Amino acid sequence: MTTTDATRMPEKMSRDREALDALLDSEIVGNVAYVHDDGTPGVLPTAVARLGDELIVHGSSGSRWMRLVSGAPVAVSVTAVGGIVVARSAFESSLIYSSAALFGSFRVLEGEEKAAAVNAITEKLIPGRLAEVRPNSKKELAATLVLALPIAEWSLRTSDDWPDDTDADIAGDAWGGQVRWGARAVEVVATPDLRSGIRVPESVRAFE
């Protein structure tokens, strides 16, 4: 395991692998940065899931960007925003966040590793769903490209502080504090062609 060192605000950096895993397990979108064959940069958001010591992504077997990043150097960022630090000045206001950057190269998964990774992504997005639906077919798995990035080189930065206001601003009339996000509202909507009598499954009801 290798962690990168901060050049600015090192007090916000963390070397806690458990904290990194918690972030990767809680968020469902990561941004994969890479370089095209012509040297131009690219970045794409995609669903991510941690499977042990690897970060998993998947997509169509015909995906150009996924084939481009296979074996090539990449960076992946995953961020959770928990609110806003409202300072008594605009300059000192900031975000409550936890953000990770992972570096390395993806490898292509095949066979049982591939099937297990696809299942892990499904369970990450909708816990309990695998027990409610049929298994993936061989044709579906063949149409899916699954990549794994070793969680070996990474950085983690967190911020959950009170405003760093000056004495002059504290003595003023402006309000200071935090605005923290609450639980997200969830609306479960059935597909228009759902047959009558089919109830919302437990895996989906759990989101409510």
DAPEVEN-V98903 format. One line per field, one symbol per residue. phi: phi as a letter, one per 40 degrees, with the letter a starting at -180 (. if undefined). psi: psi as a letter, one per 20 degrees, with the letter a starting at -180 (. if undefined). burial: # if it has 24 or more other ideal C-beta (glycine too) atoms within 12 Angstrom, else .. A space follows every 50 residues. Layout:
# DAPEVEN-V98903
phi->???
psi->???
burial->???
This chain:
# DAPEVEN-V98903
phi->.bbccccafccccbbcccccccccccbbbbbcbabcdcgccaabcacbac bgbbbbbaacccccccccccgccabbbbbbbbibccccbccccabcabbb bbbibcbccbfccccccccccdcccbdgcdcbbccccccccccbbbbbbd cbbabbbbaabcdcccdccccccccbibbbcccccbbcbccdccccgccc cdcccccc
psi->ppqqqqipliiiqqjohhhghgghhhqipqooprprhjiqqqppqqpqqp ndkqppqraqijoghhhhioiqprppqppppiapoorjqhhiqaqorppq pqqbpqqpqrchggghgghhgghggnpihhiirqqprhgghhjpppqpop ngorqppqplrrqmqrhghhiaiqqqbqopqapppppopqqhjpqqioqp rhhhhhh.
burial->..#.........##....###.###.##.#####.........#.##### #..######.....##.###.#.#######.#..####....######## #########....#############..#...........#..####### #.#######.#.#.#..........#........................ ...#....
